[in-house]
Protein backbone atom coordinates (compact mmCIF):
# COMPACT_ATOMS: atom_id res chain seq x y z
CA UNK A 1 0.00 0.00 0.00
CA UNK A 2 1.54 3.34 -1.01
CA UNK A 3 2.04 5.89 1.70
CA UNK A 4 0.06 9.09 1.75
CA UNK A 5 1.73 12.08 0.15
CA UNK A 6 3.41 14.36 2.63
CA UNK A 7 1.33 17.40 3.36
CA UNK A 8 2.98 20.72 2.76
CA UNK A 9 1.45 23.78 4.35
CA UNK A 10 2.46 27.20 5.48
CA UNK A 11 2.78 26.79 9.23
CA UNK A 12 3.29 30.45 10.05
CA UNK A 13 0.18 31.48 8.14
CA UNK A 14 -1.82 28.70 9.80
CA UNK A 15 -0.62 29.76 13.26
CA UNK A 16 -1.66 33.35 12.59
CA UNK A 17 -5.09 32.17 11.42
CA UNK A 18 -5.57 30.09 14.59
CA UNK A 19 -4.74 33.14 16.72
CA UNK A 20 -7.19 35.26 14.73
CA UNK A 21 -9.94 32.66 15.18
CA UNK A 22 -9.27 32.67 18.91
CA UNK A 23 -9.44 36.48 19.03
CA UNK A 24 -12.68 36.56 17.02
CA UNK A 25 -14.37 33.72 18.95
CA UNK A 26 -13.09 33.79 22.50
CA UNK A 27 -15.65 31.14 23.49
CA UNK A 28 -14.02 28.39 21.39
CA UNK A 29 -12.09 25.74 23.26
CA UNK A 30 -8.67 24.61 22.08
CA UNK A 31 -10.10 21.30 20.81
CA UNK A 32 -12.70 23.23 18.80
CA UNK A 33 -9.92 25.38 17.35
CA UNK A 34 -8.05 22.19 16.42
CA UNK A 35 -11.13 20.79 14.66
CA UNK A 36 -11.62 24.05 12.77
CA UNK A 37 -7.95 24.01 11.72
CA UNK A 38 -8.37 20.47 10.41
CA UNK A 39 -11.39 21.47 8.32
CA UNK A 40 -10.03 24.80 7.06
CA UNK A 41 -6.51 23.67 6.19
CA UNK A 42 -7.45 20.23 4.89
CA UNK A 43 -5.28 18.26 7.30
CA UNK A 44 -5.72 14.50 7.70
CA UNK A 45 -5.99 14.84 11.46
CA UNK A 46 -6.51 17.71 13.84
CA UNK A 47 -3.56 19.24 15.68
CA UNK A 48 -3.36 18.08 19.27
CA UNK A 49 -4.40 20.35 22.13
CA UNK A 50 -0.79 20.87 23.19
CA UNK A 51 0.06 22.31 19.77
CA UNK A 52 -2.88 24.73 19.88
CA UNK A 53 -1.90 25.73 23.41
CA UNK A 54 1.68 26.46 22.31
CA UNK A 55 0.51 28.53 19.34
CA UNK A 56 -1.79 30.63 21.53
CA UNK A 57 0.90 31.02 24.20
CA UNK A 58 3.47 32.28 21.68
CA UNK A 59 1.10 34.55 19.75
CA UNK A 60 3.18 37.64 20.58
CA UNK A 61 6.01 36.32 18.40
CA UNK A 62 3.62 36.20 15.45
CA UNK A 63 2.71 39.87 15.81
CA UNK A 64 6.06 40.97 14.38
CA UNK A 65 5.97 38.61 11.40
CA UNK A 66 5.97 40.50 8.13
CA UNK A 67 4.22 39.25 5.00
CA UNK A 68 7.63 38.44 3.53
CA UNK A 69 8.34 36.03 6.40
CA UNK A 70 5.09 34.09 5.98
CA UNK A 71 6.83 31.77 3.53
CA UNK A 72 9.53 30.92 6.04
CA UNK A 73 9.42 27.63 7.87
CA UNK A 74 10.65 29.27 11.06
CA UNK A 75 10.42 32.86 12.06
CA UNK A 76 12.79 34.34 14.56
CA UNK A 77 11.91 37.17 16.87
CA UNK A 78 13.91 40.34 16.49
CA UNK A 79 16.30 41.07 19.33
CA UNK A 80 15.68 44.83 19.16
CA UNK A 81 12.51 45.63 17.17
CA UNK A 82 12.69 49.36 18.01
CA UNK A 83 16.14 49.66 16.40
CA UNK A 84 14.95 47.72 13.37
CA UNK A 85 11.91 49.96 12.94
CA UNK A 86 13.92 53.18 13.38
CA UNK A 87 16.48 52.02 10.82
CA UNK A 88 13.76 51.06 8.35
CA UNK A 89 12.19 54.52 8.69
CA UNK A 90 15.59 56.14 8.16
CA UNK A 91 16.20 54.09 5.00
CA UNK A 92 12.76 55.06 3.68
CA UNK A 93 13.53 58.75 4.31
CA UNK A 94 16.80 58.43 2.42
CA UNK A 95 15.13 56.61 -0.45
CA UNK A 96 12.45 59.30 -0.72
CA UNK A 97 15.24 61.87 -1.14
CA UNK A 98 16.87 59.63 -3.78
CA UNK A 99 20.00 59.14 -1.68
CA UNK A 100 21.98 56.04 -2.65
CA UNK A 101 22.79 54.03 0.47
CA UNK A 102 25.58 51.50 0.60
CA UNK A 103 25.44 48.43 2.80
CA UNK A 104 28.27 49.75 4.97
CA UNK A 105 26.39 53.00 5.54
CA UNK A 106 23.24 51.12 6.61
CA UNK A 107 25.27 48.95 8.99
CA UNK A 108 26.98 52.00 10.51
CA UNK A 109 23.65 53.74 11.02
CA UNK A 110 22.21 50.59 12.60
CA UNK A 111 25.09 50.51 15.07
CA UNK A 112 24.50 54.18 15.86
CA UNK A 113 20.76 53.63 16.43
CA UNK A 114 21.57 50.70 18.71
CA UNK A 115 23.93 52.75 20.87
CA UNK A 116 21.46 55.67 20.97
CA UNK A 117 18.79 53.22 22.19
CA UNK A 118 20.97 52.39 25.18
CA UNK A 119 22.03 48.93 24.07
CA UNK A 120 25.33 48.03 25.69
CA UNK A 121 28.31 46.79 23.69
CA UNK A 122 28.03 43.24 25.05
CA UNK A 123 24.40 43.03 23.84
CA UNK A 124 25.19 44.69 20.52
CA UNK A 125 24.50 42.73 17.38
CA UNK A 126 27.19 42.01 14.87
CA UNK A 127 25.96 43.98 11.90
CA UNK A 128 27.32 41.59 9.29
CA UNK A 129 26.49 41.15 5.63
CA UNK A 130 24.09 38.37 6.61
CA UNK A 131 22.30 40.71 9.01
CA UNK A 132 22.09 43.33 6.24
CA UNK A 133 20.64 40.83 3.79
CA UNK A 134 18.02 39.71 6.34
CA UNK A 135 17.15 43.35 7.15
CA UNK A 136 16.68 44.20 3.49
CA UNK A 137 14.60 41.08 2.94
CA UNK A 138 12.42 41.83 5.96
CA UNK A 139 11.56 45.28 4.71
CA UNK A 140 11.70 44.66 0.96
CA UNK A 141 14.65 46.97 0.31
CA UNK A 142 16.82 46.37 -2.73
CA UNK A 143 20.55 46.98 -2.94
CA UNK A 144 21.17 49.14 -5.98
CA UNK A 145 24.63 50.02 -7.12
CA UNK A 146 25.57 53.24 -8.89
CA UNK A 147 28.96 53.68 -10.48
CA UNK A 148 31.18 56.70 -10.86
CA UNK A 149 30.92 60.11 -9.27
CA UNK A 150 27.16 60.20 -9.66
CA UNK A 151 26.93 57.14 -7.43
CA UNK A 152 28.85 58.65 -4.54
CA UNK A 153 26.88 59.75 -1.49
CA UNK A 154 26.89 63.36 -0.39
CA UNK A 155 27.02 63.27 3.41
CA UNK A 156 25.05 66.53 3.75
CA UNK A 157 22.02 64.99 2.04
CA UNK A 158 21.73 62.13 4.51
CA UNK A 159 19.12 62.87 7.20
CA UNK A 160 20.30 62.55 10.79
C-alpha positions in Angstrom: 0.0 0.0 0.0 1.5 3.3 -1.0 2.0 5.9 1.7 0.1 9.1 1.7 1.7 12.1 0.2 3.4 14.4 2.6 1.3 17.4 3.4 3.0 20.7 2.8 1.5 23.8 4.3 2.5 27.2 5.5 2.8 26.8 9.2 3.3 30.4 10.0 0.2 31.5 8.1 -1.8 28.7 9.8 -0.6 29.8 13.3 -1.7 33.4 12.6 -5.1 32.2 11.4 -5.6 30.1 14.6 -4.7 33.1 16.7 -7.2 35.3 14.7 -9.9 32.7 15.2 -9.3 32.7 18.9 -9.4 36.5 19.0 -12.7 36.6 17.0 -14.4 33.7 19.0 -13.1 33.8 22.5 -15.6 31.1 23.5 -14.0 28.4 21.4 -12.1 25.7 23.3 -8.7 24.6 22.1 -10.1 21.3 20.8 -12.7 23.2 18.8 -9.9 25.4 17.3 -8.0 22.2 16.4 -11.1 20.8 14.7 -11.6 24.1 12.8 -7.9 24.0 11.7 -8.4 20.5 10.4 -11.4 21.5 8.3 -10.0 24.8 7.1 -6.5 23.7 6.2 -7.5 20.2 4.9 -5.3 18.3 7.3 -5.7 14.5 7.7 -6.0 14.8 11.5 -6.5 17.7 13.8 -3.6 19.2 15.7 -3.4 18.1 19.3 -4.4 20.4 22.1 -0.8 20.9 23.2 0.1 22.3 19.8 -2.9 24.7 19.9 -1.9 25.7 23.4 1.7 26.5 22.3 0.5 28.5 19.3 -1.8 30.6 21.5 0.9 31.0 24.2 3.5 32.3 21.7 1.1 34.5 19.7 3.2 37.6 20.6 6.0 36.3 18.4 3.6 36.2 15.4 2.7 39.9 15.8 6.1 41.0 14.4 6.0 38.6 11.4 6.0 40.5 8.1 4.2 39.3 5.0 7.6 38.4 3.5 8.3 36.0 6.4 5.1 34.1 6.0 6.8 31.8 3.5 9.5 30.9 6.0 9.4 27.6 7.9 10.6 29.3 11.1 10.4 32.9 12.1 12.8 34.3 14.6 11.9 37.2 16.9 13.9 40.3 16.5 16.3 41.1 19.3 15.7 44.8 19.2 12.5 45.6 17.2 12.7 49.4 18.0 16.1 49.7 16.4 15.0 47.7 13.4 11.9 50.0 12.9 13.9 53.2 13.4 16.5 52.0 10.8 13.8 51.1 8.3 12.2 54.5 8.7 15.6 56.1 8.2 16.2 54.1 5.0 12.8 55.1 3.7 13.5 58.7 4.3 16.8 58.4 2.4 15.1 56.6 -0.5 12.4 59.3 -0.7 15.2 61.9 -1.1 16.9 59.6 -3.8 20.0 59.1 -1.7 22.0 56.0 -2.7 22.8 54.0 0.5 25.6 51.5 0.6 25.4 48.4 2.8 28.3 49.8 5.0 26.4 53.0 5.5 23.2 51.1 6.6 25.3 48.9 9.0 27.0 52.0 10.5 23.6 53.7 11.0 22.2 50.6 12.6 25.1 50.5 15.1 24.5 54.2 15.9 20.8 53.6 16.4 21.6 50.7 18.7 23.9 52.8 20.9 21.5 55.7 21.0 18.8 53.2 22.2 21.0 52.4 25.2 22.0 48.9 24.1 25.3 48.0 25.7 28.3 46.8 23.7 28.0 43.2 25.0 24.4 43.0 23.8 25.2 44.7 20.5 24.5 42.7 17.4 27.2 42.0 14.9 26.0 44.0 11.9 27.3 41.6 9.3 26.5 41.1 5.6 24.1 38.4 6.6 22.3 40.7 9.0 22.1 43.3 6.2 20.6 40.8 3.8 18.0 39.7 6.3 17.2 43.3 7.1 16.7 44.2 3.5 14.6 41.1 2.9 12.4 41.8 6.0 11.6 45.3 4.7 11.7 44.7 1.0 14.7 47.0 0.3 16.8 46.4 -2.7 20.5 47.0 -2.9 21.2 49.1 -6.0 24.6 50.0 -7.1 25.6 53.2 -8.9 29.0 53.7 -10.5 31.2 56.7 -10.9 30.9 60.1 -9.3 27.2 60.2 -9.7 26.9 57.1 -7.4 28.8 58.7 -4.5 26.9 59.7 -1.5 26.9 63.4 -0.4 27.0 63.3 3.4 25.0 66.5 3.7 22.0 65.0 2.0 21.7 62.1 4.5 19.1 62.9 7.2 20.3 62.5 10.8 
